[in-house]
Amino acid sequence: MKKIMPHLWFEKEGREAAELYISLFDNAYIHDITELSNTPSGTVEMITLQLENIDLMFLTAGPFVKFNPSVSFLIACSTMDEVNHFYNTLVEDGSELMPLGKYDFSEHYAWVIDRYGLSWQIMYTDQYEQTQKITPTLMFVGEQCGRAEVATTFYASLFKDSKIDKLSRYNNSPPDVDGTILHIEFTLADLTFAAMDSAYEHAFEFNEAISFIINCDTQEEIDQFWEALSFDTDAEQCGWLKDKFGFSWQITPSIMYKMFRDKDEKKLAKVTEAFLKMKKFDIAELIDVYEAN
């Protein structure tokens, strides 16, 4: 399991979406499926899966948050036919934000919203070195516009094996302010991300529909990330927090994946009951609950 995992909140179609995405990529499969009962959303389903270079978790937990284009997933394609392959499947019953066609930055590109509301950028990358197949991409809009550079620099300071890789700025491109970020690539714990500013008017902002899980092996590590990232105390719940840029993270003990795979329903119910009461996770307490007779 990678250090950082995108976490996607679906209303009811998490498993269907996982199966569709797995069918699209060569190196893709489901790690595990777990049901948790007696949560604020009732019975929820958690799916951990791999798509090419990234591990993800899908949560099916009701109609409380919706995807929007503030977070998208860029697919790097080595041929135009590959772009067409992804485009044709993902746009079906969905919509286009940027139609399939030729742009200054790519000979063949599209930005689509799929049938589940998730945003994908599909790009022919013949003029770029492909560092990874899928790149999570953040768009800083509204009050956060102009903060992409400081945010990504801050995130890179928190993780080992992290750096700013590539950076380009707006120049005479109103309404975007000169010097703000047109595109930035950055590495966090060996996984590449991208970000941009956008000064256009958007009817969305970051929300909890897409967050990033940080898998932690020790309580000290949990405490460090929590202290560094948590900005809005009202958003602290069950390992979730919201940072000063409005983005949501989950600071999660790695050992919980072992607990969730346990087929003992009573143990799982007790662990679920315990973590639902927590804000920041307490590894020792979770282990005590899990191991109790």
C-alpha positions in Angstrom: 0.0 0.0 0.0 1.4 3.4 -1.0 2.0 6.2 1.6 -0.7 8.4 0.0 -4.0 7.1 -1.4 -6.7 9.2 -3.1 -10.0 8.5 -1.4 -13.2 8.9 -3.4 -16.7 9.1 -1.9 -19.5 7.7 -4.0 -23.2 7.8 -3.3 -24.0 4.2 -4.2 -21.9 3.1 -7.2 -18.4 2.7 -5.8 -18.1 -1.0 -6.8 -19.6 -0.4 -10.3 -17.1 2.5 -10.8 -14.2 0.4 -9.6 -15.0 -2.4 -12.0 -15.3 0.1 -14.9 -12.0 1.7 -14.2 -10.2 -1.6 -13.7 -11.5 -2.7 -17.2 -9.8 0.4 -18.7 -6.3 0.0 -17.4 -3.8 -2.9 -17.9 -2.4 -3.0 -14.4 -5.5 -2.7 -12.3 -7.3 -4.9 -9.7 -9.3 -4.8 -6.5 -7.3 -5.4 -3.3 -10.1 -5.8 -0.8 -13.8 -5.0 -0.2 -15.1 -4.4 3.4 -18.5 -3.5 4.7 -18.9 -1.5 7.9 -22.2 -1.3 9.7 -23.7 1.2 12.1 -21.9 4.2 10.7 -23.6 7.7 10.4 -24.2 6.6 6.7 -25.6 3.3 7.7 -23.8 0.3 6.2 -21.0 1.5 3.9 -18.7 -0.3 1.5 -15.0 0.3 1.3 -13.1 -0.8 -1.7 -9.3 -0.6 -2.0 -7.9 -1.0 -5.5 -4.9 -0.3 -7.7 -5.1 1.6 -11.0 -1.6 1.5 -12.7 0.7 3.5 -10.4 -1.8 4.5 -7.7 -3.6 2.8 -4.9 -7.1 4.2 -4.1 -10.0 3.7 -1.7 -13.6 4.0 -2.8 -16.2 4.6 -0.2 -19.9 4.0 -1.0 -21.6 6.0 1.8 -24.6 8.1 0.5 -25.4 11.4 -1.1 -23.5 13.7 1.2 -20.8 15.1 -1.0 -20.4 15.3 -4.8 -17.3 15.1 -7.1 -16.3 18.3 -8.9 -13.5 19.3 -11.2 -11.4 20.8 -8.4 -9.7 17.4 -8.4 -9.2 15.4 -11.6 -7.1 12.5 -12.7 -4.8 13.0 -15.7 -4.2 9.9 -17.8 -1.0 10.1 -19.8 -1.4 8.3 -23.2 1.4 7.4 -25.6 -0.8 7.3 -28.7 -3.8 9.1 -30.0 -5.7 5.8 -30.3 -5.2 5.4 -26.6 -6.6 8.8 -25.9 -9.7 7.8 -28.0 -10.0 4.5 -26.1 -10.2 6.3 -22.7 -12.3 9.2 -24.0 -14.9 7.0 -25.6 -15.5 5.0 -22.5 -15.3 7.8 -19.9 -17.5 10.3 -21.7 -20.3 7.8 -22.3 -23.3 9.0 -20.2 -21.0 11.8 -19.0 -20.0 15.2 -20.3 -17.1 17.3 -21.6 -15.4 20.2 -19.9 -12.9 20.5 -22.8 -13.8 18.7 -26.0 -11.5 16.1 -27.6 -9.1 18.0 -29.9 -5.8 19.7 -30.5 -4.6 22.2 -27.9 -1.4 24.3 -27.5 -0.1 21.8 -24.9 -1.2 18.6 -26.6 -2.0 17.3 -30.0 -4.9 15.2 -28.7 -6.6 16.0 -25.3 -9.9 16.0 -23.6 -11.2 16.9 -20.1 -14.4 14.9 -19.3 -16.7 14.2 -16.4 -17.7 10.5 -16.4 -21.1 9.0 -15.5 -20.3 9.1 -11.8 -19.3 12.7 -11.8 -15.5 12.1 -11.6 -13.2 14.3 -13.7 -10.6 12.9 -16.0 -8.0 14.7 -18.2 -6.9 12.5 -21.1 -3.8 13.6 -22.8 -1.5 12.5 -25.6 1.9 13.1 -24.1 4.3 12.5 -27.0 6.2 15.7 -26.2 6.5 14.9 -22.5 8.3 12.3 -20.4 5.7 10.0 -18.8 6.6 9.7 -15.2 3.4 7.8 -14.3 0.2 6.8 -16.0 -2.3 8.5 -13.7 -1.7 11.9 -12.0 -4.1 13.3 -9.3 -4.5 17.0 -10.2 -5.7 19.8 -7.9 -7.2 23.1 -9.2 -7.1 26.0 -6.9 -10.1 28.3 -7.5 -12.1 31.0 -5.8 -10.5 32.1 -2.5 -7.8 29.5 -3.0 -6.8 30.7 -6.4 -3.2 31.9 -6.5 -2.2 29.5 -3.7 -1.2 26.5 -5.7 2.5 27.2 -5.4 2.6 27.8 -1.7 0.3 24.8 -1.1 2.4 22.3 -3.1 5.6 23.6 -1.6 4.1 23.1 1.9 2.9 19.6 1.1 6.3 18.7 -0.3 7.9 19.8 3.0 5.9 17.2 5.0 6.9 14.0 3.2 10.1 12.2 2.6 11.2 11.7 -1.0 9.2 14.8 -2.1 10.1 17.7 -4.4 8.8 20.2 -6.9 9.4 18.7 -10.3 8.1 21.1 -13.0 6.6 24.6 -12.9 5.1 27.0 -15.4 3.4 30.3 -14.8 0.7 32.3 -16.4 1.9 35.2 -18.5 -0.6 37.6 -20.1 -3.5 35.2 -19.7 -6.3 37.1 -18.1 -8.2 36.6 -15.9 -5.3 34.6 -14.4 -2.7 36.8 -12.7 0.8 36.8 -14.2 3.1 34.6 -12.1 0.4 32.4 -10.7 0.6 28.7 -11.5 -0.5 27.4 -14.9 0.9 23.9 -14.1 3.0 22.5 -11.4 4.1 18.9 -10.9 5.3 17.8 -7.5 6.2 14.5 -5.9 5.0 13.4 -2.4 6.4 10.2 -1.1 7.3 8.9 -4.6 3.9 9.7 -6.1 3.5 12.5 -8.6 0.7 15.0 -8.3 -0.1 18.2 -10.3 -1.8 21.4 -9.5 -2.9 24.7 -11.1 -4.5 28.0 -10.3 -7.7 29.1 -12.2 -9.1 32.6 -11.8 -12.2 31.9 -13.8 -15.5 31.8 -12.0 -16.2 28.3 -10.8 -19.3 27.0 -9.0 -17.2 24.6 -6.9 -14.3 24.3 -4.5 -12.4 21.5 -2.7 -14.7 19.2 -0.7 -14.7 15.9 1.1 -15.7 13.9 -2.0 -12.0 13.5 -2.8 -9.4 13.4 0.0 -6.0 12.0 0.4 -5.3 9.2 2.9 -1.9 9.3 4.6 -1.0 5.8 5.8 0.9 6.0 9.1 2.8 3.2 10.9 3.2 4.9 14.3 1.3 7.2 16.6 4.2 9.7 16.4 3.7 9.9 12.7 -0.1 10.4 13.0 0.5 13.2 15.5 3.0 14.9 13.3 0.8 15.0 10.2 -2.2 16.0 12.3 -0.4 18.9 13.8 1.0 20.0 10.5 -2.2 19.7 8.4 -5.3 20.3 10.6 -6.6 23.9 10.2 -10.4 23.6 10.7 -11.2 22.0 14.0 -14.9 21.6 13.0 -13.8 19.3 10.2 -11.9 16.9 12.5 -13.7 13.5 12.6 -12.7 9.8 12.3 -9.2 10.7 11.1 -10.4 13.3 8.7 -9.1 16.9 8.7 -9.1 20.0 6.5 -6.0 21.9 5.8 -5.5 25.7 5.4 -6.1 25.5 1.7 -9.5 23.8 2.2 -8.3 20.4 1.1 -9.3 17.2 3.1 -6.9 14.5 4.3 -7.3 11.3 6.3 -4.5 10.5 8.7 -4.9 6.7 9.1 -3.0 3.9 10.9 -1.7 1.4 8.5 -2.7 -1.4 10.9 -6.4 -0.6 10.3 -6.3 -2.4 6.9 -5.4 -5.6 8.7 -8.3 -5.0 11.1 -10.8 -4.3 8.2 -9.8 -7.6 6.5 -10.7 -9.6 9.6 -13.7 -11.8 9.0 -14.8 -11.7 12.7 -17.8 -9.4 12.5 -17.9 -8.7 16.2 -14.3 -7.5 16.2 -14.9 -5.3 13.2 -18.0 -3.8 14.8 -16.1 -3.0 18.0 -13.3 -1.3 16.0 -15.8 0.6 14.0 -17.6 1.8 17.1 -14.3 2.9 18.6 -12.9 4.9 15.6 -16.2 6.6 15.0 -15.8 8.3 18.3 -12.3 9.6 17.6 -11.1 12.7 15.9 -7.4 11.9 15.6 -6.9 8.2 15.6 -5.3 6.5 18.7 -3.5 3.4 17.5 -3.0 1.9 21.0 -6.8 2.2 21.8 -7.7 0.7 18.4 -5.4 -2.3 19.1 -6.8 -2.7 22.6 -10.3 -2.9 21.2 -9.3 -5.2 18.4 -7.5 -7.6 20.6 -9.9 -7.6 23.5 -11.7 -10.9 24.3 
